[in-house]
């Protein structure tokens, strides 16, 4: 269970240190957590943060605020650009996440990443991370590039050359189509009963 932090001065270093503070009301604890996340996401320093709290609710401490005051503060942070992240599913990627699209040296690499993430969201692959995609690319590129009886796989999707990227992309698209067809057939079989 996580608790929000309240700064206190460390006697040895004279600097502010977070100290765990227990908040018993789950709704209040949730709002305090969201406000602390907003502070980090918006990169607000402590002085400006306290001034914002004071202007929104008349208090500079989250613990001293009522639920209504906390909601006012959260609304204020949302107006400043805070967007709480909501996970599309309970699954989460366990490894390194893919970089933003459009930056790959080969256009097919962005397409490979997009299909991989789509397959993750459709529960076809268990891990939607770049690390898991790299493992798939390593296996597929080794399988597709057998030369002189030695399998040579590419360790990262980002390192694929255009020819390799095309082969991996086609392999991934075919896998995706097979899985979707399987689901359609299973759905049709279940629907007729």
N, C-alpha and C positions, 0 to 999 in steps of 0.2 A: 504494500500500500504506500503510495507516495503522498507526501505532505508538502504544502507550499513553504517557501523559505522567507524568513524575515532577517534582514541584515543586523548584525551586532558587531561591535568593535572587538577585535582580538587584542588582548592586553600585551602580547609579545610583539606584534608587528604594527599595531595601531592602524590596521586596515579593516575594512568591512568584510565580514565572513558570514555566509548563510548559515542560519541555525534552523533546525527543523521545528516547526510549530504544528501542533495537532489541531485540526478543525473537525469537530464531530459531525456537523450537518453535511451530508453528502452533496446536496445541491450547492451549498456555499463553497465546499471544497472544490467542486467541479468548476465553478465560476472563477475562483482564485487561480486554479491551475490554468484555465484558458487565458486569463489576464496575464499571467506570468509568461505563457507561451507567446502571447501577442507582444509583450515587451521585448522578448528575445527576437522574434520574427521581424519586428519593426526597428530593431537595433537602437533602442532608446536608452540614453544614459540615466543614471539614478536620479540626478537632480531634476531633469525634465520629466521623468516618470512621476516623481512625487508631486511636482507642480500640476501635472495633468490630473492626477488623482484628486488633488485639492480643488481644482477647478470643476471637476465633474461631480464630485460627491461631498465636497467640503471637508474631507478627511484625507490624510496622507498615508493611511494604513489600511490595507485590504481587510485585515482581521476585524477592524473596528467598524466596518461597513455592514449594512443590512443587505439582504438579498436584492432588494430593489436598487440600492446604490451600486452594488456590484454589476447588476445588469446594465445600469446607465454607463458605467465605466467600460464594460465590454462593448456596448453599442458605439461608444466614442472611438474605441480602438478599431472597430470594424470600419467606421467612417474614415479612419486614417489609413486604411489599407490592409488591416489584418483579415486573413481568410483562414478560418479553422479548417483543417484537413479532415475530410471524412473518407475513410477507406472504402473502396468499392466492394470489397469482400473481406471476410475474416482472414483470408490468406494474405501473407506478406512475403515479399521477396527476401531471401535470406542472405544473398551476396551483394556484390557491388551493383549499383543501379546503372542503367544505360544513360549515356550522355544525351543531350537534346539533339533532335534530328536536324539534318541539313549540314552537318559538319564533317560527315564521313568523306574519305578520299574517293570512295566508289559509291555511286548512288544506290546500288543494290544493298549495301550494308544497312542503310536507313530502313529499307524495306524489310530486310531480315529482322531487324530489331522490332519493327512495328508488328510484324506477324507473330513474333515470339511473345510480345506483350499481350497481343490479342488472344493468343492461345492460352496464356496464363489466366487472363480474365475469364475465359470460357472453361476453365478447369481442365484443359487438355494437358498442360504441363504443370508440375507441382511448384516449380520455382521460376519466377519471371525475371530473375536478376541477370545482369550481364555476365556474372561468373558462371551461371548455369548455361547460358547461351554459348559462352566460350567452350564449355565442355562438349556441347552438342557439335559446335563447329569443328572442334578438334577431332571428334569421332568421324564426322561426315567428310571432312577434307582428307583424312587418312584413308577412308574407304574409297573416295572418288579419285584420289591421286596416287594410285599404286604404280610405282615405277621400279623396274628391275627387282621385283619381289620385295621391295622395302616400302612400307607405308610411311608417307611423310604427311603428317597433319599440321595444320596451322593452329597455333596456340591461342589466338585471339581473333574475334570477328573483325576487329579494326585492322588486322594485318592482311586480310584477304585481298588478292589481286582481282581484277575484273572477271577473269575466267572462273576462278574459284568461287567468287561471290555469286556469280550467276548459277553455278552448279548447286551451291548450298541453298540459295533462294528457291530454286525449282524443287529441290528435295523437301524443303520446309513447307512450301505451298502444297505439294502432293500429300504430305503427311496431314496437314491441316484439312484438306479436302476429304481425305479418307475418314478422319475422325468426325467431321460434320456429317458425312453420308451415313456413317455408322449410327450417329445420334438420330438422324432422320428415320432410318430404318427401324431403330428400336422404338422411336416415338410412334411410328405408324403401326407397328406390331402391337404396342400397348393400347393404342387408340381403338383398334378393331375389336378388342375383347369386351 
